[in-house]
């Protein structure tokens, strides 16, 4: 539970930085991102926050490519 709170706080911090960067007209920090990890993170959030009556099924290819992106922005898009 503490790990989820810590991860959520970091994500919130990243989101605030992104909003401020957008307001200033600055482009986000791009780095190599493994989409599989982002999807796994979202899966964990969904399972912990959504009602148990909502099920989630993932079908992720085992050899997903990495991408150059802003991880916070991509996380928001996937969420």
N, C-alpha and C positions, 0 to 999 in steps of 0.2 A: 504494500500500500504506500509506504514511504517513497519507494522508487517511482511510483506513478505520480505522486505529488511533485517530486523533484523534476521529473521529465516534463510535466505539465507547466511548472513554473518556468523552466528553461524555454519551452515552446512559447509561452506568453511573453517572455522577455524578447525572444526573437521576433515575434509578431509586432511588438511595439517598435522595435528597431526598424522593421520593414515599413511600417506606417510612416514613421518619421522620415525614412529615406525616400519614400514615395512623395511625401509632402515637399521635400527639398529637391526632388527631381533627380535623385541619385539612383543608379542602378544597383541591384542587390548583389550580394557576395555569391559568386558561382564557384562551385567545387564539384569534384566527381562524386556522384550520388548513386548508391545502389538502391533502385526502386523497391526491390524485394524487402529491404529493411524498413522503408517507409510504410509499405503495405502491412508489414508485420506489426509495426507500431500502431497503425490505425486499427488493425484487428483487435489489438489489446484494449485500446480505448473503447471501441464499440462493445466488446464483451463485458467491460467493467461498468459502462454507463447506460447502455440501452437495456430495456426490459428483457427478461429471459425468454419472453414469447417471440422475440425477434431473433431469427437465426441468421448467421452469416456463413456463406460458403465461398471459399477462395479456390481459384484454379489458376495457379501461377506457373508459368513455364520455368523449368529448372535452370535454364541458361539465359536469364534476362541480362541484357547489356547494362552497363553503367551509363550514366548520362551526365553532362555538364550542366548543372542547374543550381538555382538557389533552393536549398533543401526546405526552407520554411515555406516558400511560395508553392513548391511542388506538394508539400504536405497539405496545404490549404486546398489546392485543386483536387487532390485525391479524397480529402475528407468531404 
